Amino acid sequence: MRVLFIEDIPGSFRAGIADDGILTDFVIASGECSKSVYPRRGAVYCGRVTRVIPGMAAFVDIGDSRAAYLEPGKNGFSQEVIPGGHVLVMVERERVGSKGCRLSLEPVITGRYLVLESGAGQNRISRKIPSPKRDLITEIADRMVDNHVYKYPGHFVIRTAVAEIPDQDIFDVLKTEANYLYEVFGNLKNTACASGRVGLLYDSPDAAECLVRDNSLDAIVVSSKESFRRFSAVTEKYFHDYPWGPELRIFERSEQELLFDNCGLDIQIQNSFRRTCSLSSGGEVVFDEAEALTAVDVNSGSAISGSSDEEKAFMVNKEAAMVIPSQIRVRGIGGIIAVDFLNMRNNMHRSEILRILKTLLKKDSLVSRVSDFSELGIVEISRMRVHDSNLMHHSEVCPLCHGSGRLPDVDMVLGAISRELFRRSVAYHDYEQILILKDGLLSFFRSKNGRSFLGSLSSELGITVVIREMTGDSRDSWAIISGNKNQSVQ
């Protein structure tokens, strides 16, 4: 059973999809609503071109704090992309790392069953739709484009969700949604021509609404009456009174119980932010994210089963291959993903690992490609990247380790303190040096080894060093200030 759980309490909003109790997708927002604070994928803007670098990029002002950009097509930039010119653009990819939004000159309006793409072209149909329906759906879509009262150039992409509609209802359902999409697109065109000002013209649905729009759900469970009203409108928008729409109900709870605690999703969300994912065999999968690439390392850990090293490696790799696709989705990882499996020499075992990966990744709404094992035993997965991963989106770089995940050991810190004291012994030789320390370092310098180190250093440099405890919210673990014998600070 596939259920969307929505937990909405003051100051926190979470929505997650569980497939038979296993978390597959989720979104988190703090504050009073789940809207992003920066342009969302699918939003359409009237932008002003600020700079064009031929063959590389055109930068566009859409009112965001970061410069958005366009990439050139096969024949370079179109004639409308000139410095100072206004263009109708859509956010194709949200901010990723230090990069601004990537834009497209061809807006796309997405519904549950249809995607309306601008420009002339042939209608396309999802390859996941079974063949008996394909001819019927294609014929209906062609008729809607040819006969529609709106004559804006455009064509449809028929989404996989159409397969859930009974044959006798397909025409009416698609016609209703096509009318809506054409109306939105027409309003965009008219507004863009009329305003000519930089700004938002059409905001795409927020992440929680997209979970309803883009997934086949059996039920939606919400935690409050306010969420019930909101998602009643959302389900009405996409399902109207269709009998195949999901059941919407309110979570009956005690005053102290949260929805995600009750259904076991909270611990799964917490685990998705951890670097290591444990396997039942005793092995583990380690995720290390960089801006352009994610390295996934499969370790045998404490796994001991298997009659040989080959069988043991295959057992751990097989379990990892079943876990990695779901973890990629839950963690929101995109781009290039390099998976370092345990070494296997048996080609049949390698083929089985690839088969599992490809089969499970087909369930993903984002397109993925899987390479064969390289000479070094690494499998590369390329997954469409539309936004930052959940870890990057909901965390900040540590001010102490600066993103490395490692802190300098005591020897490194002592070396840095020694060098700074040496500099000050020259510049402020007649002054007392006040060494301010946080708890961990303070304990060391009050120990026998610490006192011995500091005494020897003070003697050799010919200075007086006193220790003070660091107070306040400083992110540094130590600091030195120079004062005279009266403790007045320079």
C-alpha positions as CSV (number, residue, x, y, z in Angstrom):
1,M,0.0,0.0,0.0
2,R,1.4,3.4,-1.0
3,V,0.5,6.2,1.4
4,L,1.4,9.8,1.6
5,F,1.7,11.0,5.2
6,I,1.5,14.8,5.9
7,E,2.5,16.0,9.3
8,D,1.7,19.7,9.8
9,I,2.3,21.2,13.2
10,P,3.2,24.8,14.2
11,G,6.7,25.5,13.0
12,S,7.2,22.2,11.1
13,F,5.9,20.6,7.9
14,R,6.8,17.2,6.7
15,A,5.4,15.0,3.9
16,G,6.6,11.5,3.0
17,I,5.5,8.6,0.9
18,A,5.8,5.1,2.4
19,D,5.5,2.0,0.2
20,D,4.4,-0.8,2.6
21,G,6.0,1.2,5.5
22,I,9.3,1.9,3.7
23,L,10.0,5.6,3.1
24,T,10.6,6.4,-0.6
25,D,10.2,10.2,-0.9
26,F,9.9,13.0,1.5
27,V,10.0,16.8,1.9
28,I,10.7,18.9,4.9
29,A,9.9,22.6,5.6
30,S,10.1,24.7,8.6
31,G,7.9,27.8,9.2
32,E,4.3,28.3,8.3
33,C,4.3,26.8,4.9
34,S,6.2,24.4,2.6
35,K,7.1,26.9,-0.1
36,S,10.7,27.2,-1.1
37,V,12.5,30.5,-0.5
38,Y,14.0,30.4,-4.0
39,P,12.7,29.7,-7.5
40,R,11.2,26.2,-7.8
41,R,11.6,23.9,-10.7
42,G,8.8,24.6,-13.2
43,A,8.2,28.2,-12.2
44,V,8.0,30.6,-15.2
45,Y,9.5,34.1,-15.2
46,C,9.8,37.1,-17.3
47,G,13.6,37.7,-17.2
48,R,16.1,40.2,-18.5
49,V,19.3,39.1,-20.2
50,T,22.3,40.7,-18.4
51,R,25.2,39.1,-20.1
52,V,25.9,36.7,-22.9
53,I,29.1,34.6,-23.2
54,P,28.9,33.0,-26.7
55,G,29.0,29.3,-26.7
56,M,28.9,29.0,-22.9
57,A,26.0,30.7,-21.1
58,A,23.7,33.7,-21.0
59,F,22.9,35.1,-17.6
60,V,19.4,36.2,-16.9
61,D,17.9,38.4,-14.1
62,I,14.7,36.8,-12.8
63,G,14.6,38.7,-9.5
64,D,16.5,36.0,-7.6
65,S,19.5,36.7,-5.4
66,R,21.7,34.5,-7.6
67,A,22.2,34.9,-11.3
68,A,20.2,32.4,-13.3
69,Y,21.6,31.1,-16.6
70,L,20.7,29.7,-20.0
71,E,22.8,27.2,-21.9
72,P,23.2,27.5,-25.6
73,G,21.4,25.0,-28.0
74,K,23.0,23.2,-30.9
75,N,23.0,26.4,-33.0
76,G,23.9,28.7,-30.1
77,F,21.5,31.2,-28.6
78,S,18.3,32.2,-30.2
79,Q,17.9,35.7,-31.6
80,E,15.9,36.9,-28.6
81,V,18.8,36.3,-26.2
82,I,20.6,39.6,-26.3
83,P,21.9,41.8,-23.5
84,G,19.1,44.0,-22.2
85,G,16.4,41.9,-23.9
86,H,13.4,40.3,-22.1
87,V,12.7,36.6,-22.3
88,L,10.1,34.2,-21.1
89,V,12.0,31.5,-19.2
90,M,11.2,28.5,-17.0
91,V,13.3,27.1,-14.1
92,E,14.6,23.8,-15.5
93,R,16.8,23.0,-12.5
94,E,16.8,24.7,-9.1
95,R,20.0,26.0,-7.4
96,V,22.7,23.4,-7.0
97,G,25.6,24.1,-4.8
98,S,27.0,27.6,-5.7
99,K,25.2,27.7,-9.1
100,G,22.1,29.6,-9.7
101,C,19.0,28.3,-11.5
102,R,19.3,26.8,-14.9
103,L,16.7,28.1,-17.2
104,S,14.9,27.0,-20.4
105,L,13.3,29.2,-23.1
106,E,10.6,26.6,-23.6
107,P,8.1,26.7,-20.7
108,V,6.5,23.4,-19.7
109,I,3.2,23.2,-17.8
110,T,2.8,19.9,-15.9
111,G,-0.4,18.2,-15.0
112,R,-1.0,14.7,-13.5
113,Y,-1.6,13.0,-16.9
114,L,-0.2,15.5,-19.4
115,V,2.7,17.8,-19.8
116,L,2.2,20.7,-22.3
117,E,5.5,21.6,-23.9
118,S,5.8,24.8,-25.9
119,G,6.9,24.8,-29.6
120,A,5.9,22.6,-32.5
121,G,6.6,18.9,-32.1
122,Q,5.1,15.4,-32.0
123,N,3.2,14.2,-29.0
124,R,5.2,11.6,-27.0
125,I,4.0,8.9,-24.7
126,S,5.6,7.3,-21.7
127,R,7.3,4.0,-22.4
128,K,5.9,2.7,-19.1
129,I,2.4,2.7,-20.5
130,P,1.4,-0.8,-21.6
131,S,1.0,-1.3,-25.3
132,P,-2.8,-2.1,-25.4
133,K,-3.5,1.6,-24.4
134,R,-0.8,3.3,-26.3
135,D,-2.6,3.6,-29.6
136,L,-5.8,4.9,-28.0
137,I,-4.0,7.4,-25.9
138,T,-1.9,8.7,-28.8
139,E,-4.9,9.2,-31.0
140,I,-6.8,11.1,-28.3
141,A,-3.8,13.4,-27.6
142,D,-3.4,14.1,-31.4
143,R,-7.1,15.1,-31.6
144,M,-6.8,17.5,-28.7
145,V,-3.8,19.3,-30.2
146,D,-5.4,19.6,-33.7
147,N,-8.9,20.6,-32.6
148,H,-8.2,22.8,-29.5
149,V,-9.5,26.3,-29.6
150,Y,-6.1,27.6,-28.3
151,K,-3.8,27.7,-31.2
152,Y,-0.5,28.2,-29.3
153,P,2.2,26.1,-30.7
154,G,2.6,23.1,-28.4
155,H,2.5,19.4,-27.9
156,F,1.9,16.9,-25.2
157,V,3.9,14.4,-23.2
158,I,1.5,11.7,-21.9
159,R,2.6,10.6,-18.4
160,T,2.6,7.1,-17.0
161,A,-0.4,7.9,-14.7
162,V,-2.7,7.7,-17.7
163,A,-2.5,4.0,-17.4
164,E,-4.7,4.2,-14.2
165,I,-7.6,5.6,-16.2
166,P,-10.3,3.2,-17.5
167,D,-10.4,3.2,-21.3
168,Q,-13.9,4.7,-21.4
169,D,-12.9,7.7,-19.4
170,I,-9.6,8.5,-21.0
171,F,-10.9,11.1,-23.5
172,D,-12.9,13.1,-20.9
173,V,-10.1,13.1,-18.3
174,L,-7.4,14.1,-20.8
175,K,-9.6,16.8,-22.4
176,T,-10.3,18.3,-18.9
177,E,-6.6,18.5,-18.1
178,A,-5.7,19.7,-21.6
179,N,-8.1,22.6,-21.3
180,Y,-6.5,23.6,-18.0
181,L,-3.0,23.4,-19.3
182,Y,-3.8,25.4,-22.4
183,E,-5.5,28.1,-20.3
184,V,-2.4,28.4,-18.0
185,F,-0.1,28.5,-21.0
186,G,-2.2,31.1,-22.8
187,N,-2.3,33.4,-19.7
188,L,1.5,33.1,-19.5
189,K,1.9,34.3,-23.1
190,N,-0.5,37.2,-22.6
191,T,1.0,38.3,-19.3
192,A,4.6,38.2,-20.6
193,C,3.7,40.3,-23.6
194,A,1.8,42.8,-21.5
195,S,4.1,43.3,-18.5
196,G,7.7,43.2,-19.9
197,R,8.9,43.4,-16.3
198,V,11.2,41.1,-14.5
199,G,9.4,38.8,-12.1
200,L,7.4,35.6,-11.5
201,L,4.6,34.8,-14.0
202,Y,3.6,31.3,-12.9
203,D,4.7,29.5,-9.7
204,S,4.8,25.7,-9.9
205,P,3.2,23.6,-7.2
206,D,5.2,23.2,-4.0
207,A,7.0,19.9,-3.2
208,A,4.2,18.5,-1.1
209,E,1.6,19.0,-3.9
210,C,4.0,17.5,-6.4
211,L,4.0,14.3,-4.3
212,V,0.3,14.1,-4.9
213,R,0.5,15.0,-8.5
214,D,3.4,12.8,-9.5
215,N,2.6,9.6,-7.6
216,S,0.0,6.8,-7.6
217,L,-1.3,6.8,-4.1
218,D,-3.8,4.6,-2.2
219,A,-4.3,7.1,0.6
220,I,-3.3,10.4,2.0
221,V,-3.1,10.8,5.8
222,V,-2.9,14.3,7.2
223,S,-2.4,15.4,10.8
224,S,-4.6,18.4,11.0
225,K,-7.9,19.8,9.8
226,E,-6.1,22.7,8.1
227,S,-4.1,20.2,6.1
228,F,-7.2,18.2,5.3
229,R,-8.8,21.3,3.8
230,R,-5.7,22.2,1.8
231,F,-5.2,18.7,0.4
232,S,-8.9,18.3,-0.3
233,A,-8.5,21.1,-2.8
234,V,-5.3,19.5,-4.2
235,T,-6.9,16.1,-4.7
236,E,-9.9,17.9,-6.3
237,K,-7.6,19.7,-8.7
238,Y,-5.9,16.6,-10.0
239,F,-8.6,13.8,-9.4
240,H,-11.9,15.8,-9.4
241,D,-14.4,13.0,-8.4
242,Y,-12.6,10.2,-10.2
243,P,-13.1,6.9,-8.3
244,W,-9.4,6.0,-8.7
245,G,-8.2,9.0,-6.6
246,P,-6.6,8.4,-3.2
247,E,-8.6,8.3,0.0
248,L,-8.0,11.4,2.2
249,R,-8.3,11.0,5.9
250,I,-7.2,12.7,9.2
251,F,-4.8,10.9,11.5
252,E,-6.6,10.0,14.8
253,R,-3.9,10.6,17.5
254,S,-3.4,11.3,21.1
255,E,-2.3,14.9,22.1
256,Q,1.4,13.9,22.5
257,E,1.8,11.7,19.4
258,L,3.2,12.9,16.1
259,L,2.1,11.3,12.8
260,F,5.6,10.4,11.6
261,D,6.5,8.8,15.0
262,N,3.4,6.7,14.8
263,C,4.1,5.4,11.3
264,G,7.8,4.9,11.8
265,L,8.9,7.5,9.3
266,D,10.8,9.8,11.7
267,I,13.6,7.3,12.3
268,Q,13.9,6.6,8.6
269,I,14.2,10.3,7.8
270,Q,16.9,10.6,10.4
271,N,18.8,7.7,9.0
272,S,18.7,9.2,5.5
273,F,20.9,12.1,6.7
274,R,23.5,9.7,8.1
275,R,26.6,9.0,6.2
276,T,26.4,5.2,6.7
277,C,23.5,2.9,5.9
278,S,23.7,-0.5,7.7
279,L,22.8,-3.8,5.9
280,S,21.2,-6.7,7.6
281,S,24.1,-9.0,6.5
282,G,26.5,-6.9,8.6
283,G,27.8,-4.9,5.7
284,E,27.3,-1.2,5.2
285,V,26.9,1.4,2.4
286,V,28.7,4.7,2.9
287,F,27.6,7.9,1.1
288,D,30.0,10.8,0.5
289,E,28.5,13.7,-1.3
290,A,30.5,16.4,-3.2
291,E,29.0,19.2,-5.4
292,A,29.3,17.3,-8.7
293,L,29.6,13.7,-7.7
294,T,28.5,11.3,-5.0
295,A,30.8,8.4,-4.0
296,V,29.1,5.3,-2.6
297,D,31.3,2.7,-1.0
298,V,30.1,-0.8,-0.2
299,N,31.9,-2.3,2.8
300,S,31.7,-5.9,4.1
301,G,31.8,-4.7,7.7
302,S,31.0,-7.6,10.1
303,A,29.5,-9.8,7.4
304,I,30.8,-13.4,7.9
305,S,28.4,-15.5,5.8
306,G,29.4,-17.1,2.6
307,S,31.5,-20.2,1.8
308,S,34.2,-18.1,0.0
309,D,35.3,-14.5,-0.4
310,E,33.4,-14.5,-3.8
311,E,30.2,-15.6,-2.2
312,K,30.5,-13.3,0.7
313,A,31.2,-10.3,-1.6
314,F,28.2,-11.3,-3.8
315,M,25.9,-11.5,-0.8
316,V,26.8,-8.1,0.5
317,N,26.8,-6.5,-3.0
318,K,23.4,-8.0,-3.7
319,E,21.9,-6.5,-0.6
320,A,23.6,-3.2,-1.2
321,A,22.2,-3.1,-4.8
322,M,18.7,-3.5,-3.4
323,V,19.2,-0.7,-0.9
324,I,21.1,1.9,-3.0
325,P,18.3,2.8,-5.4
326,S,15.9,3.6,-2.6
327,Q,18.5,5.5,-0.7
328,I,19.3,7.6,-3.7
329,R,15.7,8.5,-4.0
330,V,15.2,9.2,-0.3
331,R,18.4,11.2,0.0
332,G,17.5,13.2,-3.2
333,I,20.9,12.5,-4.8
334,G,21.4,13.4,-8.5
335,G,24.2,13.8,-11.0
336,I,27.0,11.2,-11.2
337,I,27.0,8.5,-8.6
338,A,30.0,6.2,-8.4
339,V,29.4,2.9,-6.6
340,D,32.4,1.0,-5.4
341,F,31.2,-2.6,-4.9
342,L,33.1,-5.3,-3.2
343,N,35.4,-7.1,-5.7
344,M,33.8,-9.9,-7.6
345,R,35.4,-12.0,-10.4
346,N,32.3,-14.0,-11.4
347,N,30.6,-12.3,-14.4
348,M,27.3,-13.9,-13.6
349,H,27.4,-12.2,-10.2
350,R,28.3,-8.9,-11.8
351,S,25.4,-9.2,-14.2
352,E,23.0,-9.9,-11.4
353,I,24.0,-6.8,-9.5
354,L,23.5,-4.7,-12.6
355,R,20.1,-6.3,-13.2
356,I,18.9,-5.5,-9.7
357,L,20.1,-1.9,-9.9
358,K,18.4,-1.3,-13.3
359,T,15.1,-2.9,-12.2
360,L,14.8,-0.9,-9.0
361,L,15.8,2.4,-10.6
362,K,12.9,2.0,-13.1
363,K,10.6,2.8,-10.2
364,D,12.1,6.2,-9.9
365,S,10.3,9.1,-11.6
366,L,13.7,10.7,-12.5
367,V,15.6,9.2,-15.4
368,S,18.7,7.2,-14.5
369,R,21.3,5.3,-16.4
370,V,23.6,2.5,-15.2
371,S,27.0,1.7,-16.6
372,D,28.7,-1.7,-16.7
373,F,31.4,-2.5,-14.1
374,S,34.6,-0.7,-15.0
375,E,38.0,-2.3,-14.9
376,L,38.3,-1.1,-11.3
377,G,35.0,-2.6,-10.3
378,I,33.0,0.6,-10.1
379,V,29.5,1.1,-11.4
380,E,28.5,4.6,-12.5
381,I,24.9,5.8,-12.1
382,S,23.7,9.0,-13.8
383,R,20.5,10.4,-12.3
384,M,18.7,13.5,-13.4
385,R,19.6,16.3,-11.1
386,V,16.9,18.9,-10.5
387,H,17.8,20.3,-7.1
388,D,20.2,19.9,-4.2
389,S,20.2,16.6,-2.3
390,N,18.3,16.7,1.0
391,L,21.6,16.7,2.9
392,M,22.9,19.7,1.0
393,H,19.5,21.5,1.2
394,H,18.9,21.0,4.9
395,S,22.4,21.4,6.3
396,E,25.2,23.9,6.4
397,V,28.9,23.6,6.0
398,C,30.5,23.1,9.4
399,P,32.5,26.2,10.4
400,L,35.2,24.2,12.1
401,C,35.9,21.5,9.5
402,H,34.7,23.6,6.5
403,G,32.9,20.6,5.0
404,S,35.6,18.0,5.2
405,G,33.9,16.2,8.0
406,R,37.3,16.1,9.9
407,L,38.7,18.2,12.7
408,P,42.4,18.8,13.3
409,D,43.9,16.6,16.1
410,V,45.6,17.9,19.2
411,D,49.0,17.9,17.6
412,M,47.7,20.1,14.7
413,V,46.1,22.5,17.2
414,L,49.2,22.7,19.4
415,G,51.3,23.5,16.3
416,A,48.9,26.3,15.3
417,I,48.9,27.8,18.8
418,S,52.7,27.6,19.0
419,R,53.1,29.4,15.7
420,E,50.7,32.2,16.7
421,L,52.5,32.6,20.1
422,F,55.8,32.8,18.2
423,R,54.5,35.6,16.0
424,R,53.2,37.5,19.1
425,S,56.4,37.0,21.0
426,V,58.1,39.1,18.3
427,A,55.3,41.7,17.8
428,Y,54.2,42.0,21.5
429,H,57.2,40.7,23.4
430,D,56.5,42.8,26.5
431,Y,52.9,41.8,26.7
432,E,51.2,39.0,28.4
433,Q,49.6,36.5,26.0
434,I,46.1,35.4,27.0
435,L,45.2,32.0,25.5
436,I,41.4,31.5,25.4
437,L,40.2,27.9,25.1
438,K,37.0,25.9,24.7
439,D,36.3,23.0,27.1
440,G,38.1,20.2,25.3
441,L,41.4,22.2,24.9
442,L,41.0,23.8,28.3
443,S,41.0,20.3,29.9
444,F,44.2,19.4,28.0
445,F,46.1,22.5,29.0
446,R,45.1,22.0,32.7
447,S,46.5,18.4,32.6
448,K,50.1,17.5,33.4
449,N,51.1,17.2,29.7
450,G,49.4,20.4,28.8
451,R,51.0,22.4,31.6
452,S,54.4,20.9,30.7
453,F,54.0,21.9,27.0
454,L,52.9,25.4,27.8
455,G,55.6,25.9,30.4
456,S,58.3,24.8,28.0
457,L,56.9,26.9,25.2
458,S,56.7,30.0,27.4
459,S,60.3,29.6,28.6
460,E,61.7,29.2,25.1
461,L,59.8,32.2,23.7
462,G,60.4,34.3,26.8
463,I,56.8,35.3,27.2
464,T,54.1,34.9,29.9
465,V,51.0,32.9,28.8
466,V,47.8,32.7,30.9
467,I,44.8,30.5,30.2
468,R,41.2,31.6,30.2
469,E,38.0,29.7,29.4
470,M,36.2,30.8,26.2
471,T,32.6,32.0,26.7
472,G,30.1,33.1,24.2
473,D,29.2,31.6,20.8
474,S,32.5,31.6,19.0
475,R,32.9,28.9,16.5
476,D,36.7,28.7,16.9
477,S,38.2,26.4,19.6
478,W,40.9,28.8,20.6
479,A,42.1,32.4,20.4
480,I,44.9,34.5,21.6
481,I,44.9,38.2,22.6
482,S,47.7,40.3,23.9
483,G,47.4,42.3,27.1
484,N,49.9,44.1,29.3
485,K,50.7,43.2,32.9
486,N,47.5,45.1,33.9
487,Q,45.3,42.9,31.6
488,S,44.4,45.8,29.3
489,V,43.7,44.4,25.9
490,Q,45.4,45.7,22.8
